[in-house]
Amino acid sequence: MNVTLVGKGAPAPDLPAAILAHVRRTQQPVILDDARGKTPFAADRYLRLARARSILCLPLVKQGELIGILYLENSLTSHVFTPGRIEVLKMLSSQTAISLENARLYADLISENRERGKAEEALREAQAELSRVARLTTIGELAASIAHEINQPLAAVDALSGAGQNYLKRDPPDLEEIRKVLTKITRDVRRAGDVIQSLRAMVTKSDPLRAWFDVNDVVSEVLALAQLEVQKHGVTVFTDLPAGVPTIYGDRVQLMQVVLNLIMNGAEAMSAAEGPREMTITSRSSPDGKVHISVADTGVGVDAAAAARVFDSFFTTKATGMGMGLSICRSIIRAHRGRIWLEPNTPRGAVFQFMLPVGDDRASPQSGLVS
Ligand code: ADP
């Protein structure tokens, strides 16, 4: 017995084309007790050449739609397909139709999923690029402040080395003073080095990288970059960053970006405000094992209508604003399974806060599983 399953749109393989066409058109089975005898399909090339005898050709129909065709042929014996066998085959064929259709749907689903995966990947890349461009823009705005932040310790080093020379010229050289000067030089050189290092991290194009890091360090580093800019707005910054806040597993540079955005927004909101301009940055660990960071300002505040939209893309109240800063902050925090929100400050201003889960339960800094 030769059994062939012909797919819906599949070109018929080497089979009697006339029979297949008939079944396709009528959606009715064709049964030939003896294909060598007189049949309506006697002119078919295949039937003339091949030695088929019994033929059964069944349409596979699901909900009125032809899904495929089942073709059975016996080239030795005539009258193989008795009514009983045909009944069984018809039943089987309806099952086959369902399975075929399911397989097709499944294949469609898989290819749809693959397409969606590709689109999501492209979206992720676009988002990462956008966030990098936003980071570069902010850093560009900070250029003068950062240059100053690097220049200050260098100027100190210059003065200190002059003083060192003088201590050397003494007779005998004042070694104790020279030692103190060298210690200060080391400290200042490190300070400049640290600023350059965090700057480099913020501007280098690199893939998102997750690792354990200390949020307090992140806040301090960002403050070092933004310090002068914030001071330019006449703002005094207070920090409350207690030791012992748990480390976070995530992308350090992205978190720097979030903190930098919040600080810059707060400073801007205060530049037009009356009264004291104070920014308070705090970190806390909550009893449910999360880390909270808040950036509070005494600026113009956010009214209720704007509060509902500040995290939306392109929402801005600034003449030259892009309205992307907070939206990028929110995607970064969400990607870290955290939450970012806004509360009014008292007596005025805004408090932007975010919460992050401490880490991935699969890997802790102690377990050494982190790659
Ligand atoms: P942009 O700074 O380009 O406007 P953001 O997404 O960072 O974009 O901010 C969106 C809007 O949210 C700002 O235009 C401003 O109206 C409001 N906003 C953000 N931070 C503060 C803040 N600290 N105080 C008052 N308003 C704020």
Residues whose N, C-alpha, C, O or C-beta is under 5 A from the ligand:
A	BS01	ADP	N265 G266 A269 G299 G301 V302 V310 F315 T316 T317 K318 G321 M322 G323 M324 G325 L326 S327 A350
